Amino acid sequence: MSPAEPDEGHAIRCRLDELLAERGMTLTELSERVGVSLVNLSVLKNNRARAIRFSTLTAICRALGCEVGELLVAEHP
């Protein structure tokens, strides 16, 4: 499995790139706003995260002004 491919154990895709672009925000700016490292946000953005804390998810959604369902979407085959 290449790094860009989602884990076979789940079908959740993160739309962080799209939401950042829609809001004209950089990953660095989001990192500063939510207090999450750039590396950890990059892992999430590239669909390589295996887990996410509710507190992190809440902070990201607040900073982006979005709902969880806009950030994380289920992809069915």
Summary of the structure (lengths in Angstrom):
residues: 77
radius of gyration: 12.0
end to end distance: 17.0
largest distance: 35.5
contacts: 173
relative contact order: 0.23
helix: 51%
strand: 8%
